Amino acid sequence: MRDEEYKLARVRWEVGQPLLPEHFLAQEEAFEAALRLRASFNGLPSYGVASLRWNTGQLNEGILALQSLSAVTRGGIVLQVPGNAKMVNEFALDDAGKDEVTVYLHVLKEETDAKDIGLYKGEKRIKRVVRQLRLSIDPTTDDEVDESLKIVRLRKEDKRWQLVKGWAPPLLLVGPNPLLDWLLDDLDKLLPGVQEQLTTHVVQDTMLHPSKRSHAYRVLTELFQVRSMMDDLKNREVYPHPYRLYDALRRLYAEACAYVGEVPKGYLGKNPKDRLKTYDHENPGPALAELYGLLERSLKPESTQSTHERFEYQNGRFILQLPKEAETARELYLLIRRGSDGTAFSTNGLKLAAPARLATVRRLALRGIPFEHVVQVEFAHALDADIDWYRVKFKGHEEWLNVLNEGSLAFFDTPEISEDAWVSLFWRV
Protein backbone atom coordinates (compact mmCIF):
# COMPACT_ATOMS: atom_id res chain seq x y z
CA MET A 1 0.00 0.00 0.00
CA ARG A 2 1.44 3.34 -1.06
CA ASP A 3 2.00 6.01 1.58
CA GLU A 4 -0.44 8.62 0.32
CA GLU A 5 -2.41 11.43 1.90
CA TYR A 6 -6.15 11.65 1.26
CA LYS A 7 -8.30 14.75 1.68
CA LEU A 8 -11.04 12.95 3.62
CA ALA A 9 -12.36 15.82 5.75
CA ARG A 10 -15.84 16.86 4.66
CA VAL A 11 -17.09 20.41 4.31
CA ARG A 12 -18.68 21.91 7.41
CA TRP A 13 -22.16 23.19 6.67
CA GLU A 14 -23.78 25.95 8.73
CA VAL A 15 -27.14 27.63 8.53
CA GLY A 16 -26.96 30.91 6.67
CA GLN A 17 -23.53 30.38 5.13
CA PRO A 18 -23.07 31.39 1.50
CA LEU A 19 -22.91 28.45 -0.92
CA LEU A 20 -20.02 28.67 -3.32
CA PRO A 21 -18.87 26.23 -6.03
CA GLU A 22 -15.73 25.63 -3.96
CA HIS A 23 -17.82 24.06 -1.19
CA PHE A 24 -19.35 21.47 -3.49
CA LEU A 25 -16.05 20.75 -5.22
CA ALA A 26 -14.41 20.15 -1.84
CA GLN A 27 -17.27 17.86 -0.81
CA GLU A 28 -16.90 15.87 -4.04
CA GLU A 29 -13.18 15.64 -3.41
CA ALA A 30 -13.79 14.21 0.08
CA PHE A 31 -16.22 11.60 -1.28
CA GLU A 32 -13.77 10.56 -4.00
CA ALA A 33 -10.88 10.38 -1.52
CA ALA A 34 -12.91 8.09 0.75
CA LEU A 35 -13.66 5.77 -2.18
CA ARG A 36 -9.99 5.68 -3.21
CA LEU A 37 -8.86 4.91 0.33
CA ARG A 38 -11.47 2.17 0.70
CA ALA A 39 -10.37 0.64 -2.62
CA SER A 40 -6.75 0.58 -1.45
CA PHE A 41 -7.71 -1.61 1.52
CA ASN A 42 -8.16 -4.68 -0.70
CA GLY A 43 -4.36 -4.90 -0.84
CA LEU A 44 -4.09 -4.65 -4.62
CA PRO A 45 -3.15 -1.68 -6.82
CA SER A 46 -6.38 0.14 -7.59
CA TYR A 47 -5.48 2.11 -10.70
CA GLY A 48 -5.16 1.27 -14.37
CA VAL A 49 -7.34 0.25 -17.29
CA ALA A 50 -10.47 -1.75 -16.48
CA SER A 51 -12.21 -1.98 -19.85
CA LEU A 52 -11.17 -0.80 -23.28
CA ARG A 53 -12.47 -1.19 -26.81
CA TRP A 54 -11.08 0.23 -30.02
CA ASN A 55 -12.22 0.24 -33.62
CA THR A 56 -10.60 -2.88 -35.09
CA GLY A 57 -11.23 -1.83 -38.67
CA GLN A 58 -9.49 1.50 -38.16
CA LEU A 59 -6.60 -0.17 -36.32
CA ASN A 60 -6.04 -2.36 -39.38
CA GLU A 61 -5.66 0.89 -41.31
CA GLY A 62 -3.19 2.29 -38.78
CA ILE A 63 -5.61 4.47 -36.80
CA LEU A 64 -6.07 3.98 -33.04
CA ALA A 65 -9.60 5.11 -32.21
CA LEU A 66 -11.00 4.36 -28.75
CA GLN A 67 -14.73 3.58 -28.69
CA SER A 68 -15.10 2.97 -24.96
CA LEU A 69 -12.89 3.12 -21.90
CA SER A 70 -13.12 2.66 -18.14
CA ALA A 71 -10.00 3.47 -16.13
CA VAL A 72 -8.63 5.02 -12.97
CA THR A 73 -5.49 7.13 -13.03
CA ARG A 74 -2.78 6.73 -10.41
CA GLY A 75 -4.00 9.97 -8.84
CA GLY A 76 -7.52 8.57 -8.52
CA ILE A 77 -9.33 10.20 -11.45
CA VAL A 78 -12.13 7.87 -12.55
CA LEU A 79 -12.65 7.94 -16.31
CA GLN A 80 -15.36 6.47 -18.48
CA VAL A 81 -15.92 6.98 -22.20
CA PRO A 82 -18.75 7.68 -22.70
CA GLY A 83 -19.78 8.83 -19.25
CA ASN A 84 -17.61 11.49 -17.72
CA ALA A 85 -14.97 11.79 -20.43
CA LYS A 86 -14.66 12.10 -24.20
CA MET A 87 -11.85 11.53 -26.68
CA VAL A 88 -10.57 14.59 -28.49
CA ASN A 89 -8.53 12.73 -31.09
CA GLU A 90 -7.73 9.54 -32.93
CA PHE A 91 -4.08 8.65 -33.34
CA ALA A 92 -2.43 7.87 -36.69
CA LEU A 93 0.15 5.25 -35.76
CA ASP A 94 2.07 5.49 -39.01
CA ASP A 95 2.76 9.16 -38.31
CA ALA A 96 4.99 8.09 -35.40
CA GLY A 97 7.69 7.12 -37.89
CA LYS A 98 8.60 3.84 -36.14
CA ASP A 99 7.38 0.25 -36.06
CA GLU A 100 6.72 0.07 -32.30
CA VAL A 101 4.96 2.69 -30.22
CA THR A 102 3.66 3.09 -26.68
CA VAL A 103 0.46 5.11 -26.60
CA TYR A 104 -0.44 7.29 -23.62
CA LEU A 105 -3.78 8.67 -22.56
CA HIS A 106 -3.48 12.27 -21.36
CA VAL A 107 -6.21 13.68 -19.13
CA LEU A 108 -6.49 17.35 -20.01
CA LYS A 109 -7.08 19.95 -17.31
CA GLU A 110 -9.61 21.82 -19.41
CA GLU A 111 -13.09 20.31 -19.18
CA THR A 112 -15.86 20.61 -21.73
CA ASP A 113 -19.64 20.37 -21.73
CA ALA A 114 -21.44 17.04 -22.03
CA LYS A 115 -24.08 18.07 -24.54
CA ASP A 116 -22.69 15.78 -27.27
CA ILE A 117 -22.88 12.68 -25.05
CA GLY A 118 -26.07 10.68 -25.55
CA LEU A 119 -26.45 9.87 -21.86
CA TYR A 120 -27.30 13.50 -21.08
CA LYS A 121 -29.28 14.66 -24.10
CA GLY A 122 -32.54 14.61 -22.18
CA GLU A 123 -31.27 16.96 -19.48
CA LYS A 124 -32.09 20.54 -20.44
CA ARG A 125 -31.73 22.33 -17.11
CA ILE A 126 -28.56 20.67 -15.87
CA LYS A 127 -25.19 21.61 -17.28
CA ARG A 128 -22.60 18.89 -16.92
CA VAL A 129 -18.89 18.89 -17.67
CA VAL A 130 -16.72 16.00 -18.79
CA ARG A 131 -13.01 15.33 -18.99
CA GLN A 132 -11.15 15.56 -22.29
CA LEU A 133 -8.76 12.74 -23.20
CA ARG A 134 -5.98 12.88 -25.76
CA LEU A 135 -3.95 10.02 -27.28
CA SER A 136 -0.24 10.61 -27.74
CA ILE A 137 3.08 8.77 -27.96
CA ASP A 138 4.71 11.55 -25.95
CA PRO A 139 4.98 10.46 -22.29
CA THR A 140 5.82 13.93 -21.05
CA THR A 141 3.08 16.11 -19.66
CA ASP A 142 2.67 19.82 -20.20
CA ASP A 143 0.65 22.49 -18.47
CA GLU A 144 -2.50 21.33 -20.27
CA VAL A 145 -2.33 17.80 -18.83
CA ASP A 146 -3.64 16.80 -15.41
CA GLU A 147 -2.52 13.14 -15.46
CA SER A 148 -1.37 10.49 -17.94
CA LEU A 149 -1.84 6.75 -18.25
CA LYS A 150 -0.07 4.22 -20.47
CA ILE A 151 -2.72 2.22 -22.31
CA VAL A 152 -1.18 0.14 -25.11
CA ARG A 153 2.01 -0.84 -26.92
CA LEU A 154 1.68 -1.74 -30.60
CA ARG A 155 4.08 -3.11 -33.19
CA LYS A 156 3.72 -3.07 -36.96
CA GLU A 157 4.20 -6.54 -38.44
CA ASP A 158 3.29 -7.54 -41.99
CA LYS A 159 1.83 -4.07 -42.53
CA ARG A 160 -0.60 -4.46 -39.59
CA TRP A 161 -0.46 -2.99 -36.10
CA GLN A 162 -0.68 -5.62 -33.36
CA LEU A 163 -0.34 -5.84 -29.59
CA VAL A 164 3.20 -6.37 -28.37
CA LYS A 165 3.45 -9.71 -26.57
CA GLY A 166 4.98 -9.56 -23.12
CA TRP A 167 3.84 -6.01 -22.36
CA ALA A 168 0.77 -4.59 -20.64
CA PRO A 169 -0.18 -1.27 -19.05
CA PRO A 170 -1.46 -0.97 -15.47
CA LEU A 171 -4.68 -3.00 -15.42
CA LEU A 172 -7.56 -3.27 -13.00
CA LEU A 173 -9.22 -6.22 -14.71
CA VAL A 174 -8.30 -9.07 -17.04
CA GLY A 175 -10.90 -9.78 -19.68
CA PRO A 176 -12.94 -6.69 -20.62
CA ASN A 177 -10.04 -5.31 -22.64
CA PRO A 178 -7.76 -6.81 -25.31
CA LEU A 179 -4.51 -5.88 -23.57
CA LEU A 180 -3.71 -9.41 -22.34
CA ASP A 181 -5.29 -11.30 -25.23
CA TRP A 182 -1.82 -12.49 -26.29
CA LEU A 183 -1.51 -14.36 -22.99
CA LEU A 184 -5.08 -15.65 -22.78
CA ASP A 185 -4.90 -17.00 -26.34
CA ASP A 186 -1.65 -18.85 -25.59
CA LEU A 187 -3.07 -20.31 -22.37
CA ASP A 188 -6.16 -21.48 -24.26
CA LYS A 189 -3.88 -23.42 -26.60
CA LEU A 190 -1.62 -24.90 -23.91
CA LEU A 191 -3.76 -25.81 -20.90
CA PRO A 192 -6.46 -28.11 -22.39
CA GLY A 193 -3.82 -30.41 -23.88
CA VAL A 194 -1.87 -30.49 -20.62
CA GLN A 195 -5.02 -31.34 -18.66
CA GLU A 196 -5.94 -34.14 -21.06
CA GLN A 197 -2.47 -35.69 -20.98
CA LEU A 198 -2.12 -35.43 -17.21
CA THR A 199 -5.55 -36.93 -16.65
CA THR A 200 -4.72 -39.84 -18.93
CA HIS A 201 -1.35 -40.18 -17.23
CA VAL A 202 -2.86 -40.34 -13.74
CA VAL A 203 -5.90 -42.50 -14.51
CA GLN A 204 -4.41 -45.04 -16.90
CA ASP A 205 -0.77 -45.30 -15.83
CA THR A 206 -0.95 -48.04 -13.22
CA MET A 207 2.84 -48.15 -12.87
CA LEU A 208 3.15 -44.50 -11.87
CA HIS A 209 4.94 -43.98 -8.56
CA PRO A 210 2.55 -42.83 -5.76
CA SER A 211 4.54 -39.63 -5.13
CA LYS A 212 4.49 -38.81 -8.84
CA ARG A 213 0.77 -39.48 -8.97
CA SER A 214 0.25 -37.17 -5.99
CA HIS A 215 2.18 -34.36 -7.70
CA ALA A 216 0.17 -34.89 -10.88
CA TYR A 217 -3.08 -34.51 -8.95
CA ARG A 218 -1.79 -31.28 -7.42
CA VAL A 219 -0.90 -29.92 -10.86
CA LEU A 220 -4.40 -30.85 -12.03
CA THR A 221 -5.88 -29.01 -9.04
CA GLU A 222 -4.03 -25.77 -9.86
CA LEU A 223 -4.82 -26.28 -13.54
CA PHE A 224 -8.50 -26.48 -12.61
CA GLN A 225 -8.21 -23.15 -10.77
CA VAL A 226 -6.58 -21.36 -13.72
CA ARG A 227 -8.99 -22.79 -16.28
CA SER A 228 -11.98 -21.95 -14.07
CA MET A 229 -10.74 -18.37 -13.77
CA MET A 230 -10.44 -18.12 -17.56
CA ASP A 231 -13.86 -19.69 -18.05
CA ASP A 232 -15.39 -17.19 -15.61
CA LEU A 233 -13.91 -14.15 -17.33
CA LYS A 234 -14.96 -15.33 -20.79
CA ASN A 235 -18.42 -16.69 -20.07
CA ARG A 236 -19.64 -15.14 -16.81
CA GLU A 237 -18.17 -11.62 -16.85
CA VAL A 238 -16.27 -12.33 -13.64
CA TYR A 239 -13.02 -10.48 -14.22
CA PRO A 240 -9.96 -10.97 -11.98
CA HIS A 241 -7.33 -8.42 -11.09
CA PRO A 242 -4.14 -9.17 -13.08
CA TYR A 243 -2.30 -10.03 -9.87
CA ARG A 244 -4.83 -12.82 -9.25
CA LEU A 245 -3.98 -14.31 -12.64
CA TYR A 246 -0.25 -13.92 -11.95
CA ASP A 247 -0.63 -15.64 -8.58
CA ALA A 248 -2.65 -18.51 -10.08
CA LEU A 249 -0.05 -19.10 -12.79
CA ARG A 250 2.76 -18.90 -10.23
CA ARG A 251 1.10 -21.59 -8.09
CA LEU A 252 0.59 -23.77 -11.15
CA TYR A 253 4.27 -23.32 -12.06
CA ALA A 254 5.38 -24.29 -8.54
CA GLU A 255 3.36 -27.52 -8.69
CA ALA A 256 4.62 -28.21 -12.21
CA CYS A 257 8.20 -27.91 -10.94
CA ALA A 258 7.50 -30.46 -8.20
CA TYR A 259 5.92 -32.77 -10.75
CA VAL A 260 8.88 -32.75 -13.15
CA GLY A 261 11.46 -32.68 -10.35
CA GLU A 262 12.77 -29.14 -10.82
CA VAL A 263 13.41 -26.21 -8.49
CA PRO A 264 11.47 -23.04 -9.42
CA LYS A 265 13.57 -20.59 -11.37
CA GLY A 266 16.22 -18.89 -9.25
CA TYR A 267 14.73 -20.10 -5.97
CA LEU A 268 18.06 -21.35 -4.62
CA GLY A 269 20.19 -18.77 -6.43
CA LYS A 270 21.80 -15.77 -4.77
CA ASN A 271 21.58 -13.40 -7.73
CA PRO A 272 18.22 -11.55 -7.70
CA LYS A 273 18.44 -11.13 -11.49
CA ASP A 274 18.16 -14.91 -11.94
CA ARG A 275 14.96 -15.17 -9.92
CA LEU A 276 11.40 -15.32 -11.11
CA LYS A 277 10.10 -11.90 -12.14
CA THR A 278 7.86 -10.37 -9.50
CA TYR A 279 4.54 -8.75 -10.31
CA ASP A 280 4.92 -5.13 -11.43
CA HIS A 281 1.60 -3.32 -11.71
CA GLU A 282 3.07 -0.64 -13.96
CA ASN A 283 3.85 -3.36 -16.52
CA PRO A 284 2.57 -6.83 -15.55
CA GLY A 285 3.35 -8.19 -19.01
CA PRO A 286 6.97 -9.41 -18.52
CA ALA A 287 6.18 -11.39 -15.34
CA LEU A 288 3.12 -13.01 -16.93
CA ALA A 289 5.00 -13.80 -20.14
CA GLU A 290 7.86 -15.37 -18.18
CA LEU A 291 5.47 -17.58 -16.22
CA TYR A 292 3.80 -18.73 -19.43
CA GLY A 293 7.16 -19.63 -20.96
CA LEU A 294 8.18 -21.59 -17.87
CA LEU A 295 4.85 -23.43 -17.83
CA GLU A 296 5.16 -24.26 -21.50
CA ARG A 297 8.60 -25.75 -20.86
CA SER A 298 7.69 -27.63 -17.67
CA LEU A 299 4.40 -28.99 -18.98
CA LYS A 300 5.53 -29.83 -22.50
CA PRO A 301 4.00 -33.06 -23.87
CA GLU A 302 7.03 -35.24 -23.15
CA SER A 303 6.83 -34.20 -19.48
CA THR A 304 3.16 -35.05 -19.02
CA GLN A 305 2.56 -38.06 -21.23
CA SER A 306 3.31 -41.68 -20.45
CA THR A 307 6.50 -43.20 -21.87
CA HIS A 308 5.30 -46.76 -21.59
CA GLU A 309 2.31 -48.85 -22.60
CA ARG A 310 0.92 -52.07 -21.22
CA PHE A 311 0.66 -55.33 -23.17
CA GLU A 312 -2.86 -56.74 -23.61
CA TYR A 313 -3.53 -60.40 -22.91
CA GLN A 314 -5.32 -62.22 -25.75
CA ASN A 315 -5.74 -66.01 -25.98
CA GLY A 316 -2.50 -67.00 -24.36
CA ARG A 317 -0.46 -64.13 -25.80
CA PHE A 318 0.60 -60.70 -24.59
CA ILE A 319 0.31 -58.26 -27.51
CA LEU A 320 1.18 -54.57 -27.87
CA GLN A 321 0.41 -52.31 -30.81
CA LEU A 322 3.75 -50.56 -31.12
CA PRO A 323 3.49 -46.80 -30.33
CA LYS A 324 5.13 -44.48 -32.86
CA GLU A 325 7.53 -43.25 -30.17
CA ALA A 326 8.72 -46.81 -29.58
CA GLU A 327 9.41 -47.33 -33.28
CA THR A 328 12.03 -44.56 -33.24
CA ALA A 329 13.24 -45.01 -29.65
CA ARG A 330 16.91 -45.19 -28.78
CA GLU A 331 16.23 -47.44 -25.79
CA LEU A 332 13.50 -49.96 -25.00
CA TYR A 333 12.77 -51.74 -21.73
CA LEU A 334 10.40 -54.53 -20.77
CA LEU A 335 8.74 -53.71 -17.44
CA ILE A 336 7.28 -56.48 -15.28
CA ARG A 337 5.53 -55.69 -12.03
CA ARG A 338 6.44 -57.98 -9.15
CA GLY A 339 3.95 -60.12 -7.27
CA SER A 340 1.98 -58.91 -4.27
CA ASP A 341 4.66 -60.37 -1.98
CA GLY A 342 7.39 -58.42 -3.80
CA THR A 343 8.84 -61.48 -5.55
CA ALA A 344 10.13 -61.03 -9.10
CA PHE A 345 8.65 -63.24 -11.80
CA SER A 346 10.97 -65.53 -13.74
CA THR A 347 11.33 -64.71 -17.44
CA ASN A 348 12.34 -68.25 -18.42
CA GLY A 349 10.60 -69.13 -21.65
CA LEU A 350 9.62 -65.53 -22.46
CA LYS A 351 10.47 -64.79 -26.10
CA LEU A 352 9.75 -61.46 -27.79
CA ALA A 353 8.79 -61.37 -31.47
CA ALA A 354 6.20 -60.10 -33.93
CA PRO A 355 2.81 -61.82 -33.40
CA ALA A 356 3.02 -63.63 -36.75
CA ARG A 357 6.47 -64.94 -35.84
CA LEU A 358 5.72 -66.22 -32.33
CA ALA A 359 4.76 -69.77 -33.31
CA THR A 360 7.84 -70.12 -35.53
CA VAL A 361 10.14 -68.79 -32.81
CA ARG A 362 8.74 -71.31 -30.33
CA ARG A 363 8.70 -74.26 -32.77
CA LEU A 364 12.29 -73.73 -33.93
CA ALA A 365 13.48 -72.87 -30.41
CA LEU A 366 14.73 -69.49 -31.57
CA ARG A 367 15.75 -66.87 -29.02
CA GLY A 368 13.54 -64.05 -30.25
CA ILE A 369 14.52 -60.46 -29.51
CA PRO A 370 17.01 -60.67 -26.62
CA PHE A 371 16.69 -58.75 -23.36
CA GLU A 372 18.62 -58.58 -20.09
CA HIS A 373 17.76 -57.67 -16.52
CA VAL A 374 18.90 -54.22 -15.32
CA VAL A 375 19.27 -53.86 -11.56
CA GLN A 376 19.03 -50.06 -11.68
CA VAL A 377 18.52 -47.84 -14.72
CA GLU A 378 20.78 -44.82 -15.10
CA PHE A 379 18.09 -42.20 -15.63
CA ALA A 380 15.30 -40.62 -13.62
CA HIS A 381 11.77 -41.92 -14.07
CA ALA A 382 8.38 -41.66 -12.38
CA LEU A 383 7.51 -45.35 -12.12
CA ASP A 384 6.86 -47.42 -9.03
CA ALA A 385 9.61 -49.28 -7.17
CA ASP A 386 8.06 -52.76 -7.47
CA ILE A 387 8.98 -53.10 -11.15
CA ASP A 388 11.75 -55.14 -12.74
CA TRP A 389 13.46 -53.59 -15.75
CA TYR A 390 14.77 -55.55 -18.74
CA ARG A 391 16.74 -53.79 -21.46
CA VAL A 392 15.57 -54.95 -24.90
CA LYS A 393 18.45 -55.44 -27.35
CA PHE A 394 16.48 -54.63 -30.45
CA LYS A 395 18.89 -52.61 -32.59
CA GLY A 396 19.83 -54.40 -35.79
CA HIS A 397 18.04 -57.60 -34.79
CA GLU A 398 16.21 -59.42 -37.58
CA GLU A 399 13.16 -60.15 -35.44
CA TRP A 400 12.84 -56.43 -34.64
CA LEU A 401 12.49 -55.69 -38.35
CA ASN A 402 9.52 -58.08 -38.41
CA VAL A 403 8.05 -56.22 -35.42
CA LEU A 404 8.36 -52.89 -37.25
CA ASN A 405 6.79 -54.33 -40.40
CA GLU A 406 3.87 -55.78 -38.45
CA GLY A 407 3.60 -52.85 -36.03
CA SER A 408 3.16 -55.14 -33.04
CA LEU A 409 5.26 -56.85 -30.38
CA ALA A 410 4.17 -60.01 -28.56
CA PHE A 411 5.13 -63.01 -26.43
CA PHE A 412 3.41 -66.19 -25.23
CA ASP A 413 2.44 -66.47 -21.60
CA THR A 414 4.67 -68.56 -19.34
CA PRO A 415 4.04 -70.57 -16.17
CA GLU A 416 4.85 -67.46 -14.07
CA ILE A 417 3.78 -64.63 -16.37
CA SER A 418 0.15 -65.35 -17.12
CA GLU A 419 -3.09 -63.49 -17.73
CA ASP A 420 -3.06 -61.28 -14.60
CA ALA A 421 0.55 -60.11 -15.01
CA TRP A 422 1.35 -56.43 -15.59
CA VAL A 423 3.87 -56.13 -18.41
CA SER A 424 4.69 -52.90 -20.26
CA LEU A 425 7.09 -51.60 -22.89
CA PHE A 426 9.04 -48.49 -21.86
CA TRP A 427 10.81 -46.29 -24.40
CA ARG A 428 13.32 -43.44 -24.43
CA VAL A 429 13.48 -41.30 -27.53
N, C-alpha and C positions, 0 to 999 in steps of 0.2 A: 504493500500500500504506500503510495507516494505521500510524502510530507507536504501537505497543501492546506492553505487557509481558505475557509469558506465563509462568505458573508451571510450568516444564518439569521442574524438579528432582524426581526420584523419591524416594520414602521409602527411607531406609537401614534394611535389615533386619539384625538381629543375633540370634544364638542366645541364647535365654533371655529375650529382651525381652518385656514384656507386650504383648499385642495389644489395641489399643483401636479403637473405631469411627473415631476421628480419623485413624488410620494409613491405613485403607482409603479413607476419603473423600479424603485427600490424594493417594493413589495414583491414584484415579479422576480427580481434578482434573489431575494431571500427564499422564495418557493423553489426556484431552479437550483439554488445551492443545496437546499435540503434534499432534493431528489438526487443530485450528483453524489452527495455524501452517503446517502442510503445505498445507492448503486455500488459504491466502492466497498461496502461491507461484505459483498459476496466473495471477496478475495481475488477477483479476476479483473484485469484491465477493462474499464468500462467506456472505452472510446474506440472509434474506428468505423468502418463501413458495415452496416447491417444488411441492407438490400441494395441492389444495383441492377439496372437494365439499360442496355444501349441498343441502338438501331443496328442490327446485324448487317442489313443490306448496305447501309452507309459505311460501316466499318470495312466491308469488303472493297469499298471504293476509296478507302484511306481517310474517311471522316469519322472522328469519334463524336457521337451525338448521344448524350444521356437522355433517356426517356423518363426514368424514375430513379429516385435515390432516397435512402434513409441512412443517416449517419450521425455520429456525435464526434465533435472535434475534441482534441486533447484538453482544451480549455472549457469544455462542457456545453458548447453550442449545439443544440439539437436541430438537425436539418432534415427536411423532407421535401422532395420534389415529385409531384406538386403538393403543396401544403403550406409551408411557411418559407419556401425558397423557390427561386426560379433561375434557370440557366440563362446567361447572357450571351453565350457563344457556343459554337461547335468548333472542334479543333481539327485542322487539316494536318494529318500526321506526316504526309510527304513534305510539307513545308519545313519540317524540323531539319532536313538535310542529313539525316542519319538513319540507320536501319534498326536502331533500338532506342526507345524513348521511355522515360518515366513521366507520367502525366500527374499533375497536381491539381487539386481543387482549391481555389482561393475564395475565401468568404470575404466579400467586399464590405467595407464599413458603411457605405451609402446604401440605404434601404430604398425600396420603391413600393408603389401601391400594388394592391392585389387584384385590381379590377379585371385583369386578363386571365385570372385563374378561375376555372369553372366552378370550383367549390364555393366561391363567394359571389357569384353573379346575382343571386337573389337578394343580397343584402344591399339595400339602397341607402340606409341611414347610418350604417357603420363603415367607417374608413379603416381598412387594415393595411398593414405594411408587411412586406416579406423581404427576406434576405436575397441578395444577388450573388450568384456563384459564377466563377470564371475558370475555364480550363486553360492550363498553361504547362509548358515543360520547364519553366523557370521556377526553381524552388525558392528563390529569394522573395521576400515580401517587401512591399513599398508602403507608403503612407495610406494608400487606398485600401489595403488588405487588413482585415481583422485577424484572421487565422487561416492556416493552410493545412491540407490533408493530402497525403499521397493516396492515389486511388488505383492506379494500374500501371503495369510495365508491359509494353508491347514490342514485338520484334517482327520485322518484315522478312518473310520467307516465301520464296516462290511467288513473289509479287502480291502477297496477302499479309495483312497485319494479324498477328496471333499473340495470345498470352505467352509470356516468358515462363517456362517451367522452372520451378524452384524459387519463385519469388511471389510474395503477396504483401499487400499493404496491411496496416492495422485493421483487424476485422472484429466485429462483434458476434457475427453468426457465420456458420458454414452452411451453405445451401441456397439461400435466396439471392445469391449473386454468383457470377461465373468465375470469380477470382481464384478459386481452388478447383476448378473443373479438371485441370490437368492431373491433379492428385486423385480426385474421386474416380475419374475415368480409368486410371491405372489400377486403382484398388479393385474396381469392378471386374477388371480382367484377371487379376491375380488371385483374389481370395476365394471365389467359388471353386476353382480347380484345386487349390490347396485343401479346402474343406473336404472335397470329394475324395482326394487321395488319402488324406489322413483318416477319414472315416473308414475307408476300405482297409487301410493299413491296420487300424485298431480292431475292427470287427472280424476281419477274415484271417489275419496273420496270427495263427495259433502258436507260433514259435517265438513271438515277440517277448522280450524280457519284461517282467512285471514293472520294473522301474521305467523302462522305455515306454511302456503302455501308459503308465501314470502320467509321464510328461506329455505324451500325445493328447491325452484327455484334457490336460491343462491348456495346451495350445488351442484345442477345439473350443474350450470354454471362453478364452479371450477372443478367439475368432468369432464366436457367436456374439460377443458384446460389440465388436467393431461392425459386423455386418448388420446387427440390429440397429445400431446408431445410424448407419447409412440408409437402411430401409425406412427408418423414421423420418429422416430429413427429406427423402425423396417422395414418400407416399403419404406422410401424415403431417407434414409441415411442422415437425418438431426439430428445431434447428439448434445444434450445440454451439457453444463457444469454441473457437479454434483450439484453445488449450485443452478442452475435453477430448477432442480428436487426437491431439498430440499425445496426451496421457494414455489414451486407449491403445494407440499404436506402439507406444513405448512399452506398455505392459505385454502386449502381444510379442514384441521383439524379445523381451526378457525371457518369456516362456519358450520362444523358438530357440533361443541360445541354449537353454537347459536341455531341450529336446535333441538338438544336434551335437551337444557336448562342447559348446563354445562359451567363452567368457564375453559378456557384452563389451562392445567397443570401448577401449581405453579404461575399463573399470579398474584394472590393476596397475595401469600406467601412472607415472608421476608427472608427465607432461600434460598440462591442461589442454593443449592444442590437439592432442590425440584422442580426447574424450568425446563422447556423444554430444552433439550440439544441444544446448539448452534452448528452451522456448524463448523467443524474442518477439514480443508483441508488435514492435515496430516493423518487423519483417519475419513472420512465422514460416515463410516459404522454405528457407534452407534447412531448418530443423526437420520439417515434415518431409522434405524431399530425401534427406539423409536416412530417415527412418524407413521410408519406402524402399530405398535401395538396399538397406540392410535386410529388410524382410524378404525382398525378392531373392537375395542371395541365400539367406538361411532356409527359406521355405521353397527353394527350387525343387522341381519334380524329383530329381535323384535323391533328395534328402527326405522326401515324404512318401515315396512309393516303396513297395516291397521289392527286395532283390532276390527273392526266392519264390518258388511255387511248388505246391504239393502234388505228388503223384496221385492219380485216381486208381482205385482197385476195381478191375473188371474181369470177371471169370478167370481167376487165378493169375492175373497179371497186374502189375502196377504200370500205368501208362501216363505219360505227360506230353501234352502238345507243347512243343518247344517254343518258348517265348522268343520274340525277335532279339531281345537283349542277350539271351543265352547263345543265339547263333553267332554273334560277333564278340562274345566274351573272351577276355584274356585268361580268366581262371574260372573253373567250374568245381563245385563241391557237392557231394551227396551228403545230405543231412538226415540222420536217423535219430529220432527221439528215443531215449532210454525207457525202460519199463518203469512201472509205478514204484518199484523198490530201488530204482536207480541203477539197475544192472544193464550193461550194454548188450545189445543183441549181436549175435554172431552173424557175419556176412558170408559164411561158407556157403557156396553154391549160388551166390548172387552174381548174375552176369548181365551187364548192361549191353543193349543193342537196340537197333531199330525194331519195331514190332514185327515187321515181316521177316526179320532175320532171327528172331528168338528161337524158333523151333530148330532151325539149322545149327545155331550156335550150341544148343543143348545136345542135339543128336550127334554132332561131330566132336563134342567135347572141346569146343573152342573156348578161348578165354573171354571173349567179348572185349568191351572197352575197359582197360585196366583202371584201378583206383587203389589208393593207399590211405591208411588211417593217419590223421594228423592230430597229435596230442593237443597242440595249441596253435591256432592260426596267428599270423603275424600282422594282423590289421584289426582295427576296431570294428565292432558290429553291435547290433541291438538285439541279438537273439538270446534265448534262454540258455541257462548253464547246463541243463540236462540233455544236451544234444551232442552226438558224436559226429565229427567232421571227417569226410573222406575226399581227398583231392582226386579229381577225375583226370586221368592222363589222356586227354582226347586229341591233342594236337597231332596232326599228321596220321592219325590212326584210320585204317581202312573202314572199320565199322562206324566211325564217326561220320564219314562221308555218306554212308547209307542213312544215318540218322538225319543229316541235313537234307538229303533228297526226300526223305519221307516226312520230315517235319515233326517227328515224334521220337521219344526215348522211352524204353520199357525194360522190365525184367520180370521173370517169373517169381511167384512167392516161394518162400523157403520154409522149412520147419519152424524157424524162429520169427521170420518176418512174414507175417500173414495179413489177413484182411484188415485187422484193426491197427496195424502199424502206421506211424506217422513218418513218411519219407518225403523229402523235398529236394529240389535241385536249386543250389545257390550259385549266383554268377557275379563276377566282377568285370566290369567293362573297362 
